[in-house]
Amino acid sequence: MTMQTTGLPTLVPFIPDNAPFSDDQRAWLNGFLAGIFSSTQPAAVTEAPPALKIAVLYASQSGTAEGLARKVVKDLKSKGHIASLISLEGYTPAALAEERYAILIASTYGDGDAPDAVKPFYEKLCIEHFPRYQDLSYAVLALGDSHYEHFCKFGIDLDNKLDSLGAVRLHNRVDCDIDLDDAFASWKQGLYSRLESIVSTRPAKNAPSASIKTAAPAAKPAASSTGASSYTRENPFLAPVVDKHPLTREVSSKLTMHMAFSIADSNLKYEAGDACGVVPQNDHQLVADIITMLNFSAQAPVQLPKSGTTTLVDALTNHLQITRLTRRMIEAYATIGNCKPLFGLLIPEQQAHLEKYTYDRGLIDLLHDYPGVLHDPADLVAMLPKLAPRLYSISSSPYAHTGEIHTTIAVVRYRAHNRERGGVCSTLLADRTNTGERRAIYIQPNKKFRLPQQSDAPIIMIGPGTGIAPFRAFLHQRRALSATGKNWLFFGERSAATDFLYRDELESMLKDKHLTHLDLAFSRDQEHKVYVQDKMLEQAPRFWSWLEDGASIYVCGDAARMAKDVDATLHSIVAKQGNLNAEAATEYVQTLKDDHRYHRDVY
């Protein structure tokens, strides 16, 4: 600390530039010290701006909501408020009732649900006799993916529940899609403006300068244990494809591929359990068909938010979603063309018919069914959502596959409405990407899906289809780190002869005992369908024994059916093998979640 003369007899200490503090921390400390030492009159008072005490609560599965909440806390502190960052995991409705101002950032997970760890909070909140929240002012930011039927459902439910309990909205809820930057910025602007208006109506507090009450400076952030990466979704790494081969046989009814990217020339870091984001491109032929149908020039200049001016063909190929229809697209198109049939689909009573029309249709179908509406490329660009990256669970371990990221990709192909169709990213990788070519990728961390810290802890992995991806990573990582814990895998697919993914690896691991048990459910290899949950029931006594021995459960794959069936089967096993009633079995499973022994990565 250094002392400086201010022209008064008193010396004012200040923090030098080379002190181990950030600019914000140094500015706060200098202001604090100046307030204490600059006046020779102890009785002098200053008017302190009235700070609000605000709880910033987040419900996160993969970390996105937590990241946004941290940004909000930083903003609020810079504005002089006392802001706290709190996870809804382990939080209680009673604690929320003690807050005066709360900001909630809530992700929707799986089939419209709350993130797994947040379900206990929401279930308690929904108890009818719970106290009301007349003294709480709140705002909700809902996160979701419009590709799913129940878009932002948990955030919507949370907002409506708090409203029904008497809480007062500070700002209207905003529902964010995957491309959330603009919506997040707009929501923050409106929310912060509202908070400023509240502050402006509160009387200023006179406080002695020697005891100024304000938020403590933020702690200096610790260095990341995995190392920082300059590559993000907005700035992805162009990774060369170093391996690409089918995991299914040619006679299979579907194609699942193994694809490996080299990250040797990057500073990308990942952990087993994380996902690889791939930036897709739309099919060139589909783009050409759309441009031809509209009779536009492929080179027509168009404006894109943040990207600036580009050509129409580039916008449709690399930036905009064209393979799915959304309510907003239908509404914009109907407005431009004054299409009464489309307006008819948009009324609330016709929601079922709207969903039926948009199912398996894309932009080209809308242009075909209602031609002659668009005459300006700018109108087309304005109505289309941004093309979002696709996430694939990483199927490699950084300890076993140095300098590479492996993915396991089910290629989506189908025919609908007299047209062959396919998944935007999976067909790009399968049909239009060769070994040696580069694709834009980034890492999406999944901190909720990690191996146990104890290397001797047993694990049970349940992953049919491409849900096997993170478990291949887990198995290779445990081997590379010489972990002694037992490993049990439940895997399922259509047929053993055609769809046994990573068969040689798994059978080799089973043979040398690294894989303790391997239970297989091939649904079409017998007259009646067999699924992974059926195999769980067959092994119920052993499953229970592993749980009692401290095993952690991991589930990866389909959220709509598989994950729900597996969860129901788990409750059934716990109830029967543990001699517990339904309520006690539910408490047992909840304890597994609370102890971080029940993990789900479902989609």
C-alpha positions as CSV (number, residue, x, y, z in Angstrom):
1,M,0.0,0.0,0.0
2,T,1.3,3.5,-0.9
3,M,0.5,6.9,0.8
4,Q,-0.3,10.0,-1.2
5,T,-0.8,13.6,-0.2
6,T,-4.1,15.1,-1.2
7,G,-3.3,18.8,-0.2
8,L,-4.7,18.1,3.2
9,P,-2.6,17.2,6.3
10,T,-4.0,13.7,6.0
11,L,-2.2,11.1,3.9
12,V,-4.5,8.9,1.8
13,P,-3.3,5.4,1.1
14,F,-3.9,3.9,-2.3
15,I,-3.4,0.5,-4.0
16,P,-0.5,0.6,-6.6
17,D,-1.0,-0.7,-10.1
18,N,1.2,-3.7,-9.6
19,A,-0.8,-5.0,-6.6
20,P,-2.4,-8.4,-7.1
21,F,-5.9,-7.1,-7.8
22,S,-8.1,-6.6,-10.8
23,D,-8.9,-3.1,-12.1
24,D,-12.4,-3.3,-10.5
25,Q,-11.0,-4.6,-7.2
26,R,-8.3,-1.9,-7.1
27,A,-10.8,0.9,-7.9
28,W,-13.1,-0.3,-5.1
29,L,-10.3,-0.5,-2.6
30,N,-9.0,3.0,-3.5
31,G,-12.4,4.5,-3.1
32,F,-12.9,2.7,0.2
33,L,-9.6,4.0,1.5
34,A,-10.2,7.5,0.2
35,G,-13.5,7.5,2.1
36,I,-11.8,6.7,5.3
37,F,-8.7,8.9,5.2
38,S,-9.5,11.9,3.0
39,S,-11.6,13.8,5.6
40,T,-10.2,15.3,8.8
41,Q,-13.7,15.7,10.2
42,P,-14.9,12.4,11.8
43,A,-18.4,13.6,11.8
44,A,-18.6,14.2,8.1
45,V,-21.1,12.0,6.2
46,T,-21.5,11.1,2.6
47,E,-24.6,10.1,0.7
48,A,-24.3,6.4,-0.2
49,P,-26.4,5.2,-3.1
50,P,-29.1,2.8,-1.9
51,A,-27.9,-0.7,-2.9
52,L,-30.3,-3.5,-3.4
53,K,-29.6,-7.0,-2.0
54,I,-30.3,-9.4,-4.8
55,A,-30.1,-13.2,-5.0
56,V,-29.1,-14.5,-8.4
57,L,-30.3,-18.1,-8.5
58,Y,-29.6,-20.6,-11.3
59,A,-30.8,-24.0,-12.3
60,S,-28.2,-25.5,-14.6
61,Q,-27.5,-28.9,-16.1
62,S,-24.5,-28.3,-18.3
63,G,-23.3,-25.0,-17.0
64,T,-24.9,-22.5,-19.3
65,A,-27.3,-21.0,-16.7
66,E,-24.5,-20.8,-14.2
67,G,-22.3,-18.9,-16.6
68,L,-25.0,-16.4,-17.4
69,A,-25.8,-16.0,-13.7
70,R,-22.1,-15.2,-13.0
71,K,-22.3,-12.4,-15.6
72,V,-25.4,-11.0,-14.0
73,V,-23.8,-11.0,-10.6
74,K,-20.7,-9.2,-11.9
75,D,-22.9,-6.6,-13.6
76,L,-25.0,-6.0,-10.5
77,K,-21.9,-5.5,-8.3
78,S,-20.5,-3.0,-10.7
79,K,-23.7,-1.1,-10.3
80,G,-23.3,-1.0,-6.6
81,H,-25.8,-3.7,-5.6
82,I,-25.1,-6.5,-3.1
83,A,-25.5,-9.6,-5.3
84,S,-25.0,-13.2,-4.3
85,L,-24.7,-16.2,-6.7
86,I,-26.7,-19.3,-5.5
87,S,-27.4,-22.6,-7.1
88,L,-31.0,-23.9,-6.8
89,E,-29.4,-27.3,-6.0
90,G,-29.9,-27.7,-2.3
91,Y,-31.7,-24.4,-2.1
92,T,-35.1,-24.3,-0.3
93,P,-38.4,-22.3,-0.9
94,A,-38.1,-21.1,2.7
95,A,-34.8,-19.5,1.9
96,L,-36.4,-17.8,-1.2
97,A,-39.1,-16.5,1.1
98,E,-36.4,-14.5,3.0
99,E,-35.3,-12.7,-0.1
100,R,-36.6,-9.3,-1.2
101,Y,-35.2,-9.4,-4.8
102,A,-34.4,-12.6,-6.7
103,I,-33.3,-13.2,-10.3
104,L,-33.7,-16.8,-11.5
105,I,-31.9,-18.2,-14.6
106,A,-33.4,-21.6,-15.3
107,S,-32.5,-24.2,-17.9
108,T,-35.1,-26.8,-19.2
109,Y,-33.7,-30.3,-19.3
110,G,-34.8,-33.5,-21.0
111,D,-38.5,-33.6,-21.7
112,G,-39.4,-30.2,-20.3
113,D,-38.1,-31.0,-16.8
114,A,-36.1,-29.1,-14.3
115,P,-32.4,-30.0,-14.1
116,D,-32.1,-33.1,-12.0
117,A,-30.5,-31.5,-9.0
118,V,-33.1,-28.7,-8.9
119,K,-36.2,-31.0,-8.9
120,P,-36.4,-31.2,-5.1
121,F,-36.5,-27.4,-4.8
122,Y,-39.3,-27.1,-7.4
123,E,-41.3,-30.0,-5.9
124,K,-41.2,-28.3,-2.5
125,L,-42.2,-25.0,-4.1
126,C,-45.3,-26.7,-5.6
127,I,-46.7,-27.8,-2.3
128,E,-50.0,-26.1,-2.1
129,H,-49.8,-25.0,1.5
130,F,-46.4,-23.3,1.2
131,P,-46.2,-19.7,2.3
132,R,-46.9,-17.0,-0.2
133,Y,-44.3,-14.6,-1.6
134,Q,-46.0,-11.2,-1.4
135,D,-42.7,-9.6,-0.4
136,L,-40.6,-11.1,-3.2
137,S,-39.9,-9.3,-6.5
138,Y,-38.3,-11.5,-9.1
139,A,-37.4,-12.0,-12.7
140,V,-36.9,-15.2,-14.7
141,L,-34.7,-15.9,-17.7
142,A,-35.7,-19.3,-19.2
143,L,-33.2,-21.3,-21.3
144,G,-34.2,-24.0,-23.7
145,D,-33.9,-25.5,-27.2
146,S,-36.8,-24.8,-29.7
147,H,-36.1,-28.1,-31.4
148,Y,-37.7,-29.8,-28.4
149,E,-41.5,-29.9,-27.9
150,H,-41.4,-28.4,-24.4
151,F,-39.3,-25.3,-25.2
152,C,-38.2,-23.5,-21.9
153,K,-41.0,-25.3,-20.0
154,F,-39.2,-25.4,-16.6
155,G,-38.5,-21.6,-16.7
156,I,-42.1,-21.0,-17.8
157,D,-43.5,-23.2,-15.0
158,L,-41.2,-21.5,-12.4
159,D,-42.2,-18.0,-13.5
160,N,-45.9,-18.9,-13.4
161,K,-45.6,-20.7,-10.0
162,L,-43.9,-17.7,-8.3
163,D,-46.6,-15.4,-9.8
164,S,-49.4,-17.6,-8.5
165,L,-47.8,-17.5,-5.0
166,G,-48.0,-13.7,-4.9
167,A,-44.5,-12.7,-6.0
168,V,-44.2,-9.6,-8.1
169,R,-42.4,-9.6,-11.5
170,L,-39.5,-7.1,-11.7
171,H,-39.4,-7.8,-15.5
172,N,-41.2,-10.0,-17.9
173,R,-39.7,-13.5,-18.5
174,V,-37.7,-14.0,-21.7
175,D,-37.4,-17.4,-23.3
176,C,-34.0,-18.0,-24.8
177,D,-33.1,-20.5,-27.6
178,I,-29.7,-22.0,-28.0
179,D,-28.5,-18.8,-29.8
180,L,-29.3,-16.7,-26.7
181,D,-26.9,-13.7,-26.9
182,D,-29.4,-11.1,-28.2
183,A,-32.3,-12.3,-26.0
184,F,-30.0,-12.3,-22.9
185,A,-28.7,-8.8,-23.7
186,S,-32.2,-7.5,-24.2
187,W,-33.5,-9.1,-21.0
188,K,-30.6,-7.7,-19.0
189,Q,-31.2,-4.2,-20.3
190,G,-34.8,-4.2,-19.3
191,L,-34.1,-5.8,-15.9
192,Y,-31.3,-3.4,-15.1
193,S,-33.4,-0.4,-16.1
194,R,-36.2,-1.6,-13.8
195,L,-33.7,-2.0,-10.9
196,E,-32.4,1.6,-11.5
197,S,-35.9,2.9,-11.3
198,I,-36.4,1.2,-8.0
199,V,-33.2,2.6,-6.6
200,S,-34.1,6.1,-7.8
201,T,-37.3,6.1,-5.8
202,R,-35.6,5.0,-2.5
203,P,-34.2,7.6,-0.1
204,A,-30.4,7.8,-0.1
205,K,-28.8,6.7,3.1
206,N,-26.4,9.0,5.0
207,A,-23.5,6.9,6.2
208,P,-20.2,7.8,7.9
209,S,-17.4,7.5,5.3
210,A,-15.4,5.3,7.7
211,S,-18.1,2.6,7.6
212,I,-19.3,2.6,4.0
213,K,-21.5,-0.4,3.4
214,T,-21.1,-1.9,0.0
215,A,-20.4,-5.2,-1.6
216,A,-17.0,-6.7,-0.9
217,P,-14.7,-6.9,-3.8
218,A,-15.0,-10.0,-5.9
219,A,-12.5,-12.7,-5.1
220,K,-9.6,-13.0,-7.5
221,P,-10.6,-15.9,-9.9
222,A,-8.5,-19.0,-9.5
223,A,-6.8,-20.4,-12.5
224,S,-8.7,-23.1,-14.3
225,S,-7.6,-26.5,-13.5
226,T,-8.0,-27.6,-17.1
227,G,-6.4,-24.6,-18.7
228,A,-8.0,-21.7,-20.6
229,S,-9.1,-22.1,-24.2
230,S,-9.5,-19.3,-26.7
231,Y,-11.9,-21.5,-28.7
232,T,-15.6,-21.1,-28.0
233,R,-19.0,-21.5,-29.8
234,E,-18.5,-18.0,-31.2
235,N,-14.9,-18.7,-32.1
236,P,-14.6,-22.4,-32.8
237,F,-11.4,-24.4,-33.7
238,L,-11.1,-25.7,-37.3
239,A,-10.2,-29.3,-36.4
240,P,-9.0,-31.8,-39.0
241,V,-10.9,-35.1,-39.2
242,V,-8.3,-37.9,-38.6
243,D,-10.6,-40.9,-38.5
244,K,-14.1,-41.7,-39.8
245,H,-15.6,-45.2,-40.0
246,P,-19.0,-46.9,-39.6
247,L,-19.8,-48.7,-36.3
248,T,-22.8,-50.4,-37.8
249,R,-22.8,-53.0,-40.6
250,E,-23.9,-52.1,-44.1
251,V,-27.1,-54.2,-43.8
252,S,-28.2,-52.3,-40.7
253,S,-31.3,-50.2,-41.0
254,K,-29.3,-47.1,-39.8
255,L,-25.8,-45.7,-39.8
256,T,-23.8,-44.8,-36.7
257,M,-20.3,-43.5,-37.2
258,H,-17.1,-43.0,-35.2
259,M,-15.5,-39.7,-36.0
260,A,-12.2,-38.4,-34.5
261,F,-11.0,-34.8,-34.7
262,S,-7.4,-33.7,-34.0
263,I,-6.9,-31.0,-31.5
264,A,-3.1,-31.4,-31.3
265,D,-2.5,-27.9,-32.7
266,S,-4.9,-26.2,-30.3
267,N,-5.2,-25.4,-26.6
268,L,-8.6,-27.1,-26.4
269,K,-9.1,-29.0,-23.1
270,Y,-11.9,-31.4,-22.2
271,E,-12.8,-34.0,-19.6
272,A,-14.6,-37.4,-20.0
273,G,-18.3,-36.5,-19.8
274,D,-18.1,-33.3,-21.8
275,A,-19.7,-32.7,-25.2
276,C,-18.2,-31.6,-28.6
277,G,-20.0,-28.8,-30.3
278,V,-19.9,-29.0,-34.1
279,V,-20.9,-26.0,-36.2
280,P,-23.0,-27.3,-39.1
281,Q,-23.7,-26.3,-42.7
282,N,-26.9,-26.8,-44.5
283,D,-27.0,-29.1,-47.5
284,H,-25.9,-27.2,-50.6
285,Q,-28.5,-28.8,-52.9
286,L,-31.3,-27.8,-50.5
287,V,-30.1,-24.3,-50.4
288,A,-29.9,-24.2,-54.2
289,D,-33.5,-25.5,-54.4
290,I,-34.8,-22.8,-52.1
291,I,-33.0,-20.0,-54.0
292,T,-34.3,-21.3,-57.3
293,M,-37.9,-21.6,-56.0
294,L,-37.8,-18.0,-54.8
295,N,-36.1,-16.8,-58.0
296,F,-33.5,-14.9,-56.0
297,S,-29.9,-14.3,-56.9
298,A,-27.5,-16.5,-54.9
299,Q,-25.1,-13.6,-54.6
300,A,-27.7,-11.1,-53.4
301,P,-26.3,-9.1,-50.5
302,V,-28.0,-9.6,-47.1
303,Q,-27.4,-8.3,-43.6
304,L,-26.9,-10.7,-40.7
305,P,-26.8,-9.6,-37.0
306,K,-23.2,-9.5,-35.8
307,S,-21.9,-11.0,-39.1
308,G,-22.6,-8.0,-41.3
309,T,-23.1,-8.2,-45.0
310,T,-22.8,-11.5,-46.8
311,T,-24.4,-13.3,-49.8
312,L,-27.8,-15.0,-49.7
313,V,-26.2,-18.4,-50.5
314,D,-23.7,-18.0,-47.6
315,A,-26.4,-16.9,-45.2
316,L,-28.6,-19.9,-46.0
317,T,-25.7,-22.4,-46.0
318,N,-23.7,-21.3,-42.9
319,H,-25.9,-19.1,-40.7
320,L,-29.6,-19.7,-40.9
321,Q,-31.9,-22.6,-40.0
322,I,-33.9,-23.9,-43.0
323,T,-34.8,-27.5,-42.2
324,R,-37.4,-26.9,-39.4
325,L,-40.4,-24.7,-39.1
326,T,-41.2,-22.8,-35.9
327,R,-44.2,-20.8,-34.8
328,R,-42.2,-17.5,-35.3
329,M,-41.3,-18.5,-38.9
330,I,-45.0,-19.3,-39.7
331,E,-46.1,-16.0,-38.1
332,A,-43.6,-13.9,-40.0
333,Y,-44.4,-15.6,-43.3
334,A,-48.1,-15.2,-42.8
335,T,-47.7,-11.5,-41.9
336,I,-45.6,-10.8,-45.1
337,G,-48.1,-12.6,-47.3
338,N,-51.3,-12.0,-45.4
339,C,-51.9,-15.8,-45.5
340,K,-55.2,-16.5,-43.8
341,P,-54.8,-20.3,-43.6
342,L,-51.5,-19.8,-41.8
343,F,-53.0,-17.2,-39.4
344,G,-55.7,-19.8,-38.7
345,L,-53.0,-22.3,-37.5
346,L,-51.6,-19.7,-35.1
347,I,-54.7,-19.2,-32.9
348,P,-54.4,-21.1,-29.6
349,E,-57.2,-23.5,-30.3
350,Q,-55.3,-24.7,-33.4
351,Q,-52.1,-25.6,-31.6
352,A,-52.4,-29.3,-32.4
353,H,-52.9,-28.6,-36.1
354,L,-49.9,-26.2,-36.1
355,E,-47.7,-28.9,-34.6
356,K,-48.9,-31.4,-37.1
357,Y,-48.1,-29.0,-40.0
358,T,-44.6,-28.1,-38.8
359,Y,-43.7,-31.7,-37.9
360,D,-41.0,-32.9,-40.4
361,R,-41.4,-29.8,-42.6
362,G,-38.9,-27.1,-43.4
363,L,-38.7,-23.8,-45.2
364,I,-38.9,-25.4,-48.6
365,D,-42.3,-27.0,-47.7
366,L,-43.6,-23.6,-46.6
367,L,-42.5,-22.0,-49.9
368,H,-44.1,-24.9,-51.8
369,D,-47.4,-24.8,-50.0
370,Y,-47.8,-21.0,-50.0
371,P,-45.8,-19.7,-53.0
372,G,-45.3,-16.1,-54.2
373,V,-45.1,-14.5,-50.7
374,L,-41.4,-13.5,-50.5
375,H,-40.0,-10.9,-52.9
376,D,-37.1,-9.5,-51.0
377,P,-34.1,-11.6,-49.7
378,A,-34.1,-9.4,-46.6
379,D,-37.5,-10.6,-45.6
380,L,-36.4,-14.2,-45.9
381,V,-33.3,-13.7,-43.8
382,A,-35.3,-11.8,-41.1
383,M,-37.7,-14.6,-40.5
384,L,-35.2,-17.4,-40.2
385,P,-33.6,-18.5,-36.8
386,K,-29.9,-18.8,-36.5
387,L,-28.4,-22.1,-37.4
388,A,-27.4,-23.7,-34.0
389,P,-24.4,-25.9,-33.3
390,R,-25.0,-29.6,-32.6
391,L,-23.7,-31.3,-29.4
392,Y,-22.2,-34.8,-29.4
393,S,-21.1,-36.6,-26.2
394,I,-17.4,-37.1,-26.4
395,S,-16.4,-40.8,-26.6
396,S,-12.7,-40.4,-25.9
397,S,-10.6,-39.6,-22.8
398,P,-7.8,-37.0,-22.9
399,Y,-5.7,-39.4,-20.9
400,A,-6.1,-42.3,-23.4
401,H,-6.5,-40.4,-26.7
402,T,-4.0,-37.6,-26.5
403,G,-4.6,-34.8,-29.0
404,E,-7.9,-36.1,-30.2
405,I,-11.6,-35.8,-29.6
406,H,-13.8,-38.8,-30.6
407,T,-17.5,-38.6,-31.3
408,T,-20.2,-41.2,-31.9
409,I,-22.8,-40.0,-34.4
410,A,-26.1,-41.5,-35.4
411,V,-26.8,-40.3,-39.0
412,V,-30.4,-39.2,-39.3
413,R,-32.1,-39.9,-42.6
414,Y,-35.8,-40.2,-43.4
415,R,-38.5,-39.4,-46.0
416,A,-41.4,-37.1,-45.3
417,H,-43.8,-35.2,-47.4
418,N,-42.4,-36.6,-50.7
419,R,-38.9,-35.5,-49.9
420,E,-35.7,-37.2,-48.7
421,R,-34.5,-35.5,-45.5
422,G,-31.7,-35.8,-43.0
423,G,-30.1,-34.3,-39.9
424,V,-28.3,-31.1,-40.7
425,C,-25.0,-32.0,-38.9
426,S,-25.0,-35.8,-39.1
427,T,-25.4,-35.8,-42.9
428,L,-22.8,-33.1,-43.2
429,L,-20.3,-35.3,-41.4
430,A,-21.4,-38.5,-43.1
431,D,-21.8,-37.3,-46.7
432,R,-19.9,-34.1,-47.1
433,T,-16.9,-34.4,-44.9
434,N,-13.8,-36.5,-45.7
435,T,-10.8,-37.5,-43.6
436,G,-8.3,-34.7,-43.7
437,E,-11.0,-32.0,-44.0
438,R,-11.6,-29.5,-41.2
439,R,-14.8,-28.8,-39.3
440,A,-15.4,-26.1,-36.7
441,I,-15.7,-27.5,-33.2
442,Y,-15.6,-26.4,-29.5
443,I,-16.0,-27.9,-26.1
444,Q,-19.2,-27.8,-24.1
445,P,-18.3,-28.8,-20.5
446,N,-20.7,-31.0,-18.6
447,K,-19.7,-30.7,-15.0
448,K,-22.7,-32.7,-13.8
449,F,-21.5,-35.8,-15.6
450,R,-18.1,-36.7,-14.1
451,L,-16.5,-39.9,-12.9
452,P,-16.3,-40.4,-9.1
453,Q,-13.3,-38.7,-7.5
454,Q,-12.5,-42.0,-5.7
455,S,-10.8,-44.3,-8.2
456,D,-12.0,-47.4,-6.4
457,A,-15.7,-46.4,-6.5
458,P,-17.9,-48.8,-8.6
459,I,-19.9,-47.3,-11.5
460,I,-23.0,-48.5,-13.3
461,M,-23.4,-47.1,-16.8
462,I,-26.7,-47.3,-18.8
463,G,-26.4,-46.1,-22.4
464,P,-28.3,-47.6,-25.3
465,G,-27.5,-46.4,-28.9
466,T,-25.2,-43.4,-29.0
467,G,-25.7,-43.1,-25.3
468,I,-22.7,-45.4,-25.1
469,A,-20.4,-42.5,-26.1
470,P,-19.4,-41.0,-22.7
471,F,-19.1,-44.5,-21.2
472,R,-16.5,-45.5,-23.8
473,A,-14.7,-42.4,-22.6
474,F,-15.2,-43.4,-18.9
475,L,-13.9,-46.9,-19.5
476,H,-10.8,-45.7,-21.4
477,Q,-10.1,-43.1,-18.8
478,R,-10.4,-45.4,-15.8
479,R,-8.0,-47.8,-17.6
480,A,-5.5,-45.0,-18.4
481,L,-5.5,-43.8,-14.8
482,S,-5.3,-47.4,-13.3
483,A,-8.6,-46.9,-11.5
484,T,-9.5,-50.0,-9.5
485,G,-13.3,-49.4,-9.2
486,K,-15.6,-52.0,-10.8
487,N,-17.4,-51.1,-14.1
488,W,-20.8,-52.3,-15.2
489,L,-22.3,-51.4,-18.6
490,F,-25.9,-51.8,-19.9
491,F,-26.0,-51.3,-23.7
492,G,-28.8,-51.7,-26.1
493,E,-29.5,-51.4,-29.8
494,R,-31.6,-53.1,-32.5
495,S,-29.5,-56.1,-33.4
496,A,-26.2,-57.6,-32.2
497,A,-25.2,-58.6,-35.8
498,T,-25.5,-55.1,-37.2
499,D,-25.6,-52.5,-34.4
500,F,-23.3,-53.6,-31.6
501,L,-21.3,-50.4,-31.3
502,Y,-17.6,-50.7,-30.2
503,R,-18.1,-54.5,-30.0
504,D,-14.4,-55.5,-30.2
505,E,-13.4,-52.9,-27.6
506,L,-16.1,-53.9,-25.1
507,E,-15.6,-57.6,-25.5
508,S,-11.9,-57.1,-25.0
509,M,-12.5,-55.1,-21.8
510,L,-14.9,-57.8,-20.6
511,K,-12.3,-60.5,-21.3
512,D,-9.6,-58.8,-19.3
513,K,-12.0,-57.9,-16.5
514,H,-11.7,-54.1,-16.9
515,L,-15.4,-54.3,-17.7
516,T,-16.8,-56.2,-14.8
517,H,-20.2,-56.9,-16.3
518,L,-21.7,-56.2,-19.7
519,D,-25.5,-56.6,-20.1
520,L,-26.8,-56.3,-23.6
521,A,-30.4,-55.6,-24.8
522,F,-30.9,-56.0,-28.6
523,S,-34.5,-55.2,-29.1
524,R,-35.1,-57.0,-32.4
525,D,-33.1,-60.2,-31.9
526,Q,-36.1,-62.1,-30.4
527,E,-39.9,-62.0,-30.8
528,H,-40.5,-59.7,-27.9
529,K,-38.7,-56.3,-27.5
530,V,-36.0,-56.2,-24.9
531,Y,-34.6,-52.9,-23.6
532,V,-31.9,-51.9,-21.1
533,Q,-34.5,-51.5,-18.3
534,D,-35.5,-55.1,-18.8
535,K,-31.9,-56.2,-18.2
536,M,-31.8,-54.0,-15.1
537,L,-34.7,-55.9,-13.7
538,E,-33.1,-59.2,-14.5
539,Q,-30.1,-58.2,-12.5
540,A,-32.0,-56.5,-9.7
541,P,-30.3,-58.3,-6.8
542,R,-26.8,-57.5,-8.1
543,F,-27.9,-54.0,-9.0
544,W,-29.1,-53.4,-5.4
545,S,-25.9,-54.9,-4.0
546,W,-23.8,-52.5,-6.1
547,L,-25.8,-49.6,-4.9
548,E,-25.4,-50.6,-1.3
549,D,-21.6,-50.9,-2.0
550,G,-21.5,-47.2,-3.1
551,A,-21.9,-47.5,-6.8
552,S,-22.7,-44.4,-8.9
553,I,-25.3,-44.6,-11.7
554,Y,-24.9,-42.9,-15.0
555,V,-27.6,-42.7,-17.7
556,C,-27.1,-41.3,-21.2
557,G,-29.4,-41.2,-24.2
558,D,-33.1,-40.5,-25.1
559,A,-34.9,-38.4,-22.6
560,A,-38.5,-38.9,-23.8
561,R,-38.7,-42.7,-23.2
562,M,-35.5,-44.5,-22.2
563,A,-34.5,-42.2,-19.3
564,K,-38.0,-42.2,-17.9
565,D,-38.2,-46.0,-18.1
566,V,-34.8,-46.5,-16.6
567,D,-35.7,-44.1,-13.7
568,A,-38.9,-46.0,-13.0
569,T,-37.1,-49.3,-13.1
570,L,-34.5,-47.9,-10.7
571,H,-37.3,-47.0,-8.2
572,S,-38.8,-50.4,-8.6
573,I,-35.5,-52.2,-7.9
574,V,-34.8,-50.0,-4.8
575,A,-38.4,-50.7,-3.5
576,K,-38.3,-54.4,-4.0
577,Q,-34.7,-55.2,-3.1
578,G,-34.6,-52.8,-0.3
579,N,-38.0,-53.8,1.2
580,L,-39.1,-50.1,0.9
581,N,-42.5,-48.6,0.2
582,A,-42.8,-46.1,-2.7
583,E,-42.2,-43.1,-0.6
584,A,-39.0,-44.5,1.0
585,A,-37.8,-45.7,-2.4
586,T,-38.2,-42.2,-3.7
587,E,-36.2,-40.8,-0.8
588,Y,-33.5,-43.4,-1.4
589,V,-33.1,-42.4,-5.1
590,Q,-33.2,-38.7,-4.1
591,T,-30.3,-39.4,-1.7
592,L,-28.4,-40.9,-4.6
593,K,-28.9,-37.6,-6.4
594,D,-28.0,-35.5,-3.4
595,D,-24.8,-37.5,-2.9
596,H,-23.9,-37.1,-6.6
597,R,-24.3,-40.8,-7.3
598,Y,-27.1,-40.6,-9.9
599,H,-26.1,-38.7,-13.0
600,R,-28.1,-38.2,-16.3
601,D,-27.1,-36.8,-19.6
602,V,-30.3,-37.2,-21.6
603,Y,-31.6,-35.3,-24.7
